C-alpha cells in the first residue's frame, strides 16, 4: 500500500491500518462481519492502551435484532472473530481467537479471603485450613 493511497475504512467509518487489512484478507475475514463486530461487539481494554472487540452472546443477540438475517448468519459463523483497536480508534489487527477470553485479569480470585466465590467449607476443613 503506497503512502499516497487513502486509508481503508470499514463501513462504519472506522479506519483500518494496512496491517489490519492484510490480516483480514489473509484470514478470510469478511469486512461486512468486521463492520458488524465493530458496531455491536463487546469492548474490553487490554491494559496496554488498546481495546479488544469480540462477539459474545449479548452482542450476537443484538446483531440478530438489528441486522438482516444474512448478516446475522455471517456473524454467528464468525463468532470467534476479534479486532484490536489502537488508542486512536483505528483497527490494528483482526483474527480468530482459539482460546477463551479472560475478562478479569486481576489476581483477586487468587488471594485468600478475597475470592468472588464462597469457599467450600467441607474442602477447607479437610485441608486443615482455618475456617
C-alpha positions as CSV (number, residue, x, y, z in Angstrom):
1,X,0.0,0.0,0.0
2,X,1.6,3.3,-1.0
3,X,1.6,6.3,1.3
4,X,-0.5,8.3,-1.2
5,X,-3.4,5.8,-1.2
6,X,-6.3,6.5,1.2
7,X,-6.6,4.6,4.4
8,X,-9.0,1.6,4.1
9,X,-12.2,2.2,6.0
10,X,-14.8,-0.2,7.4
11,X,-18.4,0.6,6.6
12,X,-18.9,2.4,9.9
13,X,-16.0,4.8,9.1
14,X,-13.6,3.0,11.4
15,X,-10.2,3.2,9.6
16,X,-8.2,0.1,9.2
17,X,-4.4,0.1,9.2
18,X,-2.7,-1.5,6.3
19,X,-1.7,-4.4,8.6
20,X,-5.3,-5.0,9.6
21,X,-6.4,-5.1,6.0
22,X,-3.7,-7.5,5.1
23,X,-4.5,-9.8,8.0
24,X,-8.2,-9.6,7.3
25,X,-7.6,-10.8,3.7
26,X,-5.1,-13.5,4.8
27,X,-7.5,-14.8,7.4
28,X,-10.6,-14.7,5.2
29,X,-12.4,-12.1,7.3
30,X,-15.4,-10.6,5.6
31,X,-15.3,-6.8,6.0
32,X,-19.1,-6.7,6.5
33,X,-18.8,-9.0,9.5
34,X,-15.9,-6.9,10.8
35,X,-18.1,-3.8,10.5
36,X,-20.8,-5.7,12.4
37,X,-18.3,-6.6,15.1
38,X,-17.2,-3.0,15.5
39,X,-20.7,-1.8,15.8
40,X,-22.1,-4.5,18.2
41,X,-19.2,-6.3,19.7
42,X,-18.2,-6.3,23.4
43,X,-15.2,-4.0,24.1
44,X,-12.6,-4.7,26.7
45,X,-9.4,-2.8,27.5
46,X,-6.2,-4.8,27.4
47,X,-4.5,-2.5,29.9
48,X,-1.8,-1.7,27.4
49,X,-3.6,1.1,25.6
50,X,-5.6,-1.0,23.1
51,X,-9.1,-2.2,23.1
52,X,-10.2,-5.7,22.1
53,X,-13.6,-6.1,20.5
54,X,-15.2,-9.6,20.5
55,X,-18.6,-11.2,19.8
56,X,-20.3,-12.5,23.0
57,X,-23.8,-13.9,23.4
58,X,-25.3,-10.4,24.1
59,X,-23.6,-8.9,21.0
60,X,-24.9,-11.7,18.8
61,X,-28.4,-11.2,20.2
62,X,-28.1,-7.5,19.4
63,X,-27.0,-8.4,15.8
64,X,-30.0,-10.7,15.5
65,X,-32.3,-7.9,16.5
66,X,-30.8,-5.1,14.4
67,X,-29.2,-6.6,11.3
68,X,-30.6,-8.5,8.3
69,X,-30.7,-12.3,8.7
70,X,-27.8,-12.8,6.2
71,X,-25.5,-10.6,8.2
72,X,-26.6,-12.3,11.5
73,X,-25.7,-15.7,10.0
74,X,-22.3,-14.5,8.9
75,X,-21.7,-13.0,12.4
76,X,-22.6,-16.4,14.1
77,X,-20.3,-18.2,11.7
78,X,-17.5,-15.8,12.6
79,X,-18.3,-15.7,16.4
80,X,-14.6,-16.3,17.1
81,X,-13.6,-13.0,15.4
82,X,-11.8,-10.3,17.3
83,X,-10.4,-6.9,16.4
84,X,-7.8,-4.9,18.2
85,X,-8.3,-1.1,18.2
86,X,-5.5,1.3,18.9
87,X,-5.7,4.4,21.2
88,X,-6.7,6.4,18.2
89,X,-9.6,4.1,17.4
90,X,-8.1,2.6,14.3
91,X,-8.2,-1.2,13.8
92,X,-4.7,-2.5,14.3
93,X,-5.3,-6.2,13.6
94,X,-8.0,-8.8,13.3
95,X,-8.2,-12.5,13.7
96,X,-10.0,-15.5,15.1
97,X,-9.5,-16.4,18.8
98,X,-8.9,-20.0,19.7
99,X,-8.5,-19.6,23.4
100,X,-11.0,-18.4,26.0
101,X,-11.1,-14.7,26.6
102,X,-10.0,-13.9,30.1
103,X,-12.2,-11.0,31.2
104,X,-10.9,-10.4,34.8
105,X,-7.1,-10.2,34.8
106,X,-6.8,-9.2,38.4
107,X,-5.4,-11.6,41.0
108,X,-8.3,-11.1,43.4
109,X,-9.5,-14.6,42.9
110,X,-6.1,-16.0,43.9
111,X,-5.9,-14.0,47.2
112,X,-7.2,-15.8,50.3
113,X,-10.4,-14.2,51.7
114,X,-10.9,-12.1,48.6
115,X,-12.4,-14.6,46.2
116,X,-15.6,-13.7,44.4
117,X,-16.8,-17.2,45.1
118,X,-17.6,-18.5,48.5
119,X,-15.3,-21.1,49.8
120,X,-16.4,-24.7,50.1
121,X,-16.4,-25.2,53.8
122,X,-16.0,-29.0,53.6
123,X,-12.9,-28.7,51.4
124,X,-11.4,-26.1,53.8
125,X,-11.9,-28.2,56.8
126,X,-10.5,-31.3,55.2
127,X,-7.4,-29.5,54.0
128,X,-6.7,-28.2,57.6
129,X,-7.2,-24.6,56.8
130,X,-8.8,-22.4,59.4
131,X,-12.4,-21.6,58.6
